[in-house]
């Protein structure tokens, strides 16, 4: 169910994701405001009808009037922001986020908030290799997955509201996972894939490779164009879980390596058949 | 320069690639015929104006009238075909191919051919996760790379003709590499990427992963849907070179692993910055 049109939504952090949330919601007629670091981002977003108004300061009036606040900040910046400004959030406000790691922030944020303010965490599985509100694109949510990440402290109503926000934004599949399950899933599906792409680009310094490449290399390394500040923080915030997933992957890679080295065609083909069968489930459904 | 419209072109092996060559050339007004295993493929291709005529037998008349023969077969099938039927090819015919490995076939094929028949090898860097002439799609060549792979035995005229065929098919960038250089390049750019995608899909059997995934995992594993018969042959035909490239990649992956394990944020960021800088060169140029 889409969220009630009367809800006032404040976005904190008007980057690519925060900007895309704002753009989608404003387009649909919601009242959307923003607090972000740069006045230029506020100006751009107001000029382009992405938000109704915004501030480059922590504007108490914008916080007070908001029914839902979406935090789209780096993990440690999110925690710092709540430590400094959490007391300004008024009771009955629901806060949510887009943070890529959960266990290391969700419990802490929930413990820092004033009574009556509920934090329900979420992870929109969408992104682009660009940044900034200038690249905001609400089309990125179409057919994408959205994960609601509640703890014992969350009420059923708020879990539902958070799913409704995902639905309003246009996500196709809304799932619910605990912070621990989320972090394991994301270590495999997202962080490990970025590790692989970065390693592959770092592995070879031959010149002119781009003249000979096909689409497989291009697709596989699309995400090797990476925001090093954000992703090093995400990797290190989920270190033990990520290392476990990297181990599992390396075992499979080593097995394939040994099959090639031993000329074991049957084992090679068996792995390829398993891979093909599993991959079929991942094709994006057409809407 | 596009090849002369009077040239008669025979495709041997009317699968996805052979069919796409035929479709593109017929559309442009060339006289295109085919020899392939299945009568159903011939029938489909004639009905859909992909070829003028074809045969499910080794039709000597089709071979005799051809000016250019394109072999689109598995490596060992290509070699067997030439051993059995190479004597039927008439002098002044130029033969070329689309085979994904070169060193293990090019010299042998050249030594098997009758006098006056020249084999100039080529590798179109295009493909799809489908097969068969029913999926033929000449759009796959647009903006793609095409590698001409000559040896000392090739004449300049034939090397040029082979590049002209690539240009006629619509490839954007035509390069020339020796068989050895080609195989090294392809081990890194194509075979290693397929090894990575297969290993990743084999590494985790958690259910419902597709409900939580984002585009990075989808893009990285697109090629995990793989023809196990063809790719196991390609891997094993290029074994030593592929193992070397797998070693290089594994070293980079291990370095990233150690950086995470040691909490070495600076090294992590350095690798990500290198990866980002290198990846920028691979963006497909818009035509």
HADDOCK unambig.tbl for C-alpha pairs under 7 A between the chains (distance, minus, plus):
assign (segid A and resid 125 and name CA) (segid B and resid 213 and name CA) 6.64 0.50 0.50
assign (segid A and resid 125 and name CA) (segid B and resid 214 and name CA) 4.84 0.50 0.50
assign (segid A and resid 126 and name CA) (segid B and resid 214 and name CA) 5.93 0.50 0.50
assign (segid A and resid 144 and name CA) (segid B and resid 214 and name CA) 6.79 0.50 0.50
assign (segid A and resid 145 and name CA) (segid B and resid 211 and name CA) 6.49 0.50 0.50
assign (segid A and resid 145 and name CA) (segid B and resid 212 and name CA) 5.77 0.50 0.50
assign (segid A and resid 145 and name CA) (segid B and resid 213 and name CA) 6.60 0.50 0.50
assign (segid A and resid 145 and name CA) (segid B and resid 214 and name CA) 6.73 0.50 0.50
assign (segid A and resid 147 and name CA) (segid B and resid 212 and name CA) 6.91 0.50 0.50
assign (segid A and resid 173 and name CA) (segid B and resid 211 and name CA) 6.79 0.50 0.50
assign (segid A and resid 189 and name CA) (segid B and resid 213 and name CA) 6.03 0.50 0.50
assign (segid A and resid 189 and name CA) (segid B and resid 217 and name CA) 5.73 0.50 0.50
assign (segid A and resid 190 and name CA) (segid B and resid 216 and name CA) 6.57 0.50 0.50
assign (segid A and resid 190 and name CA) (segid B and resid 217 and name CA) 6.42 0.50 0.50
assign (segid A and resid 193 and name CA) (segid B and resid 216 and name CA) 6.75 0.50 0.50
assign (segid A and resid 193 and name CA) (segid B and resid 217 and name CA) 6.19 0.50 0.50
assign (segid A and resid 196 and name CA) (segid B and resid 253 and name CA) 6.91 0.50 0.50
assign (segid A and resid 198 and name CA) (segid B and resid 271 and name CA) 7.00 0.50 0.50
assign (segid A and resid 198 and name CA) (segid B and resid 272 and name CA) 6.09 0.50 0.50
assign (segid A and resid 198 and name CA) (segid B and resid 275 and name CA) 5.39 0.50 0.50
assign (segid A and resid 199 and name CA) (segid B and resid 249 and name CA) 6.55 0.50 0.50
assign (segid A and resid 199 and name CA) (segid B and resid 252 and name CA) 5.10 0.50 0.50
assign (segid A and resid 199 and name CA) (segid B and resid 253 and name CA) 4.99 0.50 0.50
assign (segid A and resid 199 and name CA) (segid B and resid 256 and name CA) 6.97 0.50 0.50
assign (segid A and resid 200 and name CA) (segid B and resid 249 and name CA) 5.81 0.50 0.50
assign (segid A and resid 201 and name CA) (segid B and resid 275 and name CA) 5.09 0.50 0.50
assign (segid A and resid 201 and name CA) (segid B and resid 278 and name CA) 6.72 0.50 0.50
assign (segid A and resid 201 and name CA) (segid B and resid 279 and name CA) 6.92 0.50 0.50
assign (segid A and resid 202 and name CA) (segid B and resid 252 and name CA) 6.33 0.50 0.50
assign (segid A and resid 202 and name CA) (segid B and resid 271 and name CA) 6.77 0.50 0.50
assign (segid A and resid 202 and name CA) (segid B and resid 274 and name CA) 6.69 0.50 0.50
assign (segid A and resid 202 and name CA) (segid B and resid 275 and name CA) 5.74 0.50 0.50
assign (segid A and resid 203 and name CA) (segid B and resid 248 and name CA) 5.65 0.50 0.50
assign (segid A and resid 203 and name CA) (segid B and resid 249 and name CA) 4.94 0.50 0.50
assign (segid A and resid 203 and name CA) (segid B and resid 252 and name CA) 5.43 0.50 0.50
assign (segid A and resid 210 and name CA) (segid B and resid 281 and name CA) 6.56 0.50 0.50
assign (segid A and resid 210 and name CA) (segid B and resid 282 and name CA) 5.24 0.50 0.50
assign (segid A and resid 211 and name CA) (segid B and resid 145 and name CA) 6.49 0.50 0.50
assign (segid A and resid 211 and name CA) (segid B and resid 173 and name CA) 6.79 0.50 0.50
assign (segid A and resid 212 and name CA) (segid B and resid 145 and name CA) 5.77 0.50 0.50
assign (segid A and resid 212 and name CA) (segid B and resid 147 and name CA) 6.93 0.50 0.50
assign (segid A and resid 213 and name CA) (segid B and resid 125 and name CA) 6.67 0.50 0.50
assign (segid A and resid 213 and name CA) (segid B and resid 145 and name CA) 6.60 0.50 0.50
assign (segid A and resid 213 and name CA) (segid B and resid 189 and name CA) 6.03 0.50 0.50
assign (segid A and resid 214 and name CA) (segid B and resid 125 and name CA) 4.86 0.50 0.50
assign (segid A and resid 214 and name CA) (segid B and resid 126 and name CA) 5.95 0.50 0.50
assign (segid A and resid 214 and name CA) (segid B and resid 144 and name CA) 6.79 0.50 0.50
assign (segid A and resid 214 and name CA) (segid B and resid 145 and name CA) 6.74 0.50 0.50
assign (segid A and resid 216 and name CA) (segid B and resid 190 and name CA) 6.58 0.50 0.50
assign (segid A and resid 216 and name CA) (segid B and resid 193 and name CA) 6.75 0.50 0.50
assign (segid A and resid 216 and name CA) (segid B and resid 223 and name CA) 6.65 0.50 0.50
assign (segid A and resid 217 and name CA) (segid B and resid 189 and name CA) 5.74 0.50 0.50
assign (segid A and resid 217 and name CA) (segid B and resid 190 and name CA) 6.44 0.50 0.50
assign (segid A and resid 217 and name CA) (segid B and resid 193 and name CA) 6.19 0.50 0.50
assign (segid A and resid 218 and name CA) (segid B and resid 282 and name CA) 6.59 0.50 0.50
assign (segid A and resid 219 and name CA) (segid B and resid 219 and name CA) 5.52 0.50 0.50
assign (segid A and resid 219 and name CA) (segid B and resid 220 and name CA) 6.10 0.50 0.50
assign (segid A and resid 220 and name CA) (segid B and resid 219 and name CA) 6.10 0.50 0.50
assign (segid A and resid 220 and name CA) (segid B and resid 220 and name CA) 4.26 0.50 0.50
assign (segid A and resid 223 and name CA) (segid B and resid 216 and name CA) 6.65 0.50 0.50
assign (segid A and resid 224 and name CA) (segid B and resid 275 and name CA) 5.65 0.50 0.50
assign (segid A and resid 224 and name CA) (segid B and resid 276 and name CA) 5.67 0.50 0.50
assign (segid A and resid 224 and name CA) (segid B and resid 279 and name CA) 6.32 0.50 0.50
assign (segid A and resid 225 and name CA) (segid B and resid 275 and name CA) 6.54 0.50 0.50
assign (segid A and resid 225 and name CA) (segid B and resid 276 and name CA) 4.08 0.50 0.50
assign (segid A and resid 225 and name CA) (segid B and resid 279 and name CA) 5.97 0.50 0.50
assign (segid A and resid 226 and name CA) (segid B and resid 272 and name CA) 6.38 0.50 0.50
assign (segid A and resid 226 and name CA) (segid B and resid 276 and name CA) 5.82 0.50 0.50
assign (segid A and resid 228 and name CA) (segid B and resid 269 and name CA) 5.13 0.50 0.50
assign (segid A and resid 228 and name CA) (segid B and resid 272 and name CA) 5.50 0.50 0.50
assign (segid A and resid 228 and name CA) (segid B and resid 273 and name CA) 6.48 0.50 0.50
assign (segid A and resid 229 and name CA) (segid B and resid 269 and name CA) 6.88 0.50 0.50
assign (segid A and resid 232 and name CA) (segid B and resid 265 and name CA) 6.33 0.50 0.50
assign (segid A and resid 232 and name CA) (segid B and resid 268 and name CA) 6.30 0.50 0.50
assign (segid A and resid 232 and name CA) (segid B and resid 269 and name CA) 6.33 0.50 0.50
assign (segid A and resid 236 and name CA) (segid B and resid 260 and name CA) 6.37 0.50 0.50
assign (segid A and resid 236 and name CA) (segid B and resid 263 and name CA) 6.60 0.50 0.50
assign (segid A and resid 239 and name CA) (segid B and resid 260 and name CA) 6.68 0.50 0.50
assign (segid A and resid 248 and name CA) (segid B and resid 203 and name CA) 5.67 0.50 0.50
assign (segid A and resid 249 and name CA) (segid B and resid 199 and name CA) 6.55 0.50 0.50
assign (segid A and resid 249 and name CA) (segid B and resid 200 and name CA) 5.82 0.50 0.50
assign (segid A and resid 249 and name CA) (segid B and resid 203 and name CA) 4.95 0.50 0.50
assign (segid A and resid 252 and name CA) (segid B and resid 199 and name CA) 5.10 0.50 0.50
assign (segid A and resid 252 and name CA) (segid B and resid 202 and name CA) 6.33 0.50 0.50
assign (segid A and resid 252 and name CA) (segid B and resid 203 and name CA) 5.42 0.50 0.50
assign (segid A and resid 253 and name CA) (segid B and resid 196 and name CA) 6.92 0.50 0.50
assign (segid A and resid 253 and name CA) (segid B and resid 199 and name CA) 5.00 0.50 0.50
assign (segid A and resid 256 and name CA) (segid B and resid 199 and name CA) 6.98 0.50 0.50
assign (segid A and resid 260 and name CA) (segid B and resid 236 and name CA) 6.36 0.50 0.50
assign (segid A and resid 260 and name CA) (segid B and resid 239 and name CA) 6.68 0.50 0.50
assign (segid A and resid 263 and name CA) (segid B and resid 236 and name CA) 6.60 0.50 0.50
assign (segid A and resid 265 and name CA) (segid B and resid 232 and name CA) 6.33 0.50 0.50
assign (segid A and resid 268 and name CA) (segid B and resid 232 and name CA) 6.31 0.50 0.50
assign (segid A and resid 269 and name CA) (segid B and resid 228 and name CA) 5.12 0.50 0.50
assign (segid A and resid 269 and name CA) (segid B and resid 229 and name CA) 6.88 0.50 0.50
assign (segid A and resid 269 and name CA) (segid B and resid 232 and name CA) 6.34 0.50 0.50
assign (segid A and resid 271 and name CA) (segid B and resid 202 and name CA) 6.77 0.50 0.50
assign (segid A and resid 272 and name CA) (segid B and resid 198 and name CA) 6.11 0.50 0.50
assign (segid A and resid 272 and name CA) (segid B and resid 226 and name CA) 6.38 0.50 0.50
assign (segid A and resid 272 and name CA) (segid B and resid 228 and name CA) 5.48 0.50 0.50
assign (segid A and resid 273 and name CA) (segid B and resid 228 and name CA) 6.48 0.50 0.50
assign (segid A and resid 274 and name CA) (segid B and resid 202 and name CA) 6.71 0.50 0.50
assign (segid A and resid 275 and name CA) (segid B and resid 198 and name CA) 5.39 0.50 0.50
assign (segid A and resid 275 and name CA) (segid B and resid 201 and name CA) 5.10 0.50 0.50
assign (segid A and resid 275 and name CA) (segid B and resid 202 and name CA) 5.74 0.50 0.50
assign (segid A and resid 275 and name CA) (segid B and resid 224 and name CA) 5.65 0.50 0.50
assign (segid A and resid 275 and name CA) (segid B and resid 225 and name CA) 6.54 0.50 0.50
assign (segid A and resid 276 and name CA) (segid B and resid 224 and name CA) 5.67 0.50 0.50
assign (segid A and resid 276 and name CA) (segid B and resid 225 and name CA) 4.08 0.50 0.50
assign (segid A and resid 276 and name CA) (segid B and resid 226 and name CA) 5.83 0.50 0.50
assign (segid A and resid 278 and name CA) (segid B and resid 201 and name CA) 6.73 0.50 0.50
assign (segid A and resid 279 and name CA) (segid B and resid 201 and name CA) 6.92 0.50 0.50
assign (segid A and resid 279 and name CA) (segid B and resid 224 and name CA) 6.32 0.50 0.50
assign (segid A and resid 279 and name CA) (segid B and resid 225 and name CA) 5.98 0.50 0.50
assign (segid A and resid 281 and name CA) (segid B and resid 210 and name CA) 6.56 0.50 0.50
assign (segid A and resid 282 and name CA) (segid B and resid 210 and name CA) 5.25 0.50 0.50
assign (segid A and resid 282 and name CA) (segid B and resid 218 and name CA) 6.60 0.50 0.50
